[in-house]
Amino acid sequence: MIVVHNKRILSSDEISLLAERLQSLASDLRSIQRGWSPTAGTLSQARAINDWSFEVRDLASLGVIGNVPELSPDAEDYHHMVLSGTWVLAAEHGWARSLSRWYRLGRPKNVPSLSSSLG
């Protein structure tokens, strides 16, 4: 998503980075469509998140309650964070894909089951 703020659009470098992320996501989506899943090596380098929940907003996102040092290194206490839009969620396989990266899913937050959230 491109946001115009105070009549300022993203810089050329920011648009290039977004285009690269979209191309990478599109490539991964095509691979997933063909039955591919991220390897153990890919997931070992992915950020691990615990206490996550599936949340539907205008764009599906992963919510995290807790201290995620890699995402918020100065946070000392627990708080709610919403990660970038989630494009693929494979909770049963322990991974998710956002616009910019893979996530290794740990324990979910104690909420009703994902299948009941999806209807």
C-alpha positions as CSV (number, residue, x, y, z in Angstrom):
1,M,0.0,0.0,0.0
2,I,1.3,3.5,-0.8
3,V,0.3,6.2,1.6
4,V,0.4,9.9,0.7
5,H,1.0,11.9,3.9
6,N,1.2,15.7,3.9
7,K,1.2,15.7,0.1
8,R,4.4,13.6,0.2
9,I,4.4,10.3,-1.7
10,L,7.0,7.6,-1.1
11,S,10.4,8.3,-2.5
12,S,11.7,6.4,-5.5
13,D,13.8,4.2,-3.2
14,E,10.8,3.4,-1.0
15,I,8.7,2.5,-4.1
16,S,11.5,0.3,-5.4
17,L,11.7,-1.5,-2.0
18,L,7.9,-2.0,-2.1
19,A,8.0,-3.3,-5.6
20,E,10.8,-5.8,-4.6
21,R,8.7,-7.0,-1.7
22,L,5.6,-7.5,-3.9
23,Q,7.6,-9.4,-6.5
24,S,9.1,-11.7,-3.7
25,L,5.6,-12.2,-2.3
26,A,4.2,-13.0,-5.7
27,S,7.0,-15.5,-6.4
28,D,6.3,-17.2,-3.0
29,L,2.6,-17.3,-3.7
30,R,3.1,-19.0,-7.0
31,S,5.4,-21.6,-5.3
32,I,2.8,-22.2,-2.5
33,Q,0.2,-22.7,-5.2
34,R,2.3,-25.5,-6.7
35,G,2.5,-27.2,-3.3
36,W,5.8,-25.8,-2.0
37,S,6.2,-24.9,1.7
38,P,9.1,-23.0,3.3
39,T,12.0,-25.3,4.3
40,A,13.2,-25.8,7.8
41,G,16.2,-23.7,6.9
42,T,14.0,-20.8,5.7
43,L,11.9,-21.0,8.9
44,S,15.0,-21.3,11.1
45,Q,15.9,-17.8,9.9
46,A,12.4,-16.4,10.2
47,R,11.3,-14.4,13.1
48,A,9.5,-16.5,15.7
49,I,6.4,-15.1,17.3
50,N,4.3,-16.5,20.2
51,D,1.0,-15.5,21.6
52,W,-0.2,-14.7,18.1
53,S,-3.8,-14.5,17.0
54,F,-5.6,-14.4,13.6
55,E,-7.2,-10.9,13.2
56,V,-9.2,-9.7,10.3
57,R,-9.1,-6.0,9.6
58,D,-9.2,-4.3,6.3
59,L,-6.3,-6.6,5.6
60,A,-5.7,-9.8,7.5
61,S,-2.9,-9.3,10.0
62,L,-1.1,-11.2,12.8
63,G,-1.5,-9.7,16.2
64,V,1.1,-10.3,18.9
65,I,0.8,-9.8,22.6
66,G,4.2,-9.7,24.3
67,N,7.7,-8.5,23.9
68,V,9.1,-9.3,20.4
69,P,12.7,-8.0,20.8
70,E,13.4,-8.2,17.1
71,L,10.4,-6.0,16.3
72,S,10.4,-3.7,19.3
73,P,13.8,-3.9,21.0
74,D,13.0,-1.2,23.6
75,A,9.8,-2.8,24.8
76,E,10.1,-4.2,28.3
77,D,6.5,-5.0,29.0
78,Y,3.8,-6.8,27.2
79,H,1.7,-4.9,24.7
80,H,-0.3,-5.6,21.6
81,M,1.3,-5.2,18.2
82,V,-0.2,-5.8,14.7
83,L,2.3,-7.1,12.2
84,S,2.1,-6.2,8.5
85,G,-0.6,-7.7,6.4
86,T,-0.7,-11.5,6.4
87,W,-0.9,-13.0,3.0
88,V,-0.6,-16.7,3.9
89,L,-1.3,-18.4,7.2
90,A,-0.4,-22.0,7.7
91,A,-1.0,-22.3,11.4
92,E,-1.1,-26.1,11.4
93,H,2.4,-26.1,9.7
94,G,3.7,-23.3,12.0
95,W,4.3,-20.5,9.5
96,A,2.9,-17.4,8.0
97,R,4.0,-15.1,5.2
98,S,3.5,-11.3,5.3
99,L,4.4,-8.8,2.6
100,S,8.0,-8.6,3.7
101,R,8.9,-11.9,5.4
102,W,8.2,-15.3,6.7
103,Y,7.2,-15.9,10.4
104,R,7.7,-19.0,12.4
105,L,4.6,-19.4,14.5
106,G,5.0,-20.6,18.1
107,R,2.1,-21.0,20.5
108,P,-1.1,-19.1,19.6
109,K,-2.8,-16.8,22.1
110,N,-5.4,-18.6,24.1
111,V,-8.4,-17.7,21.9
112,P,-11.2,-19.7,20.2
113,S,-9.9,-21.9,17.4
114,L,-8.7,-20.5,14.1
115,S,-11.3,-22.5,12.2
116,S,-14.1,-20.9,14.3
117,S,-12.6,-17.5,13.5
118,L,-12.7,-18.2,9.8
119,G,-16.3,-19.3,9.9
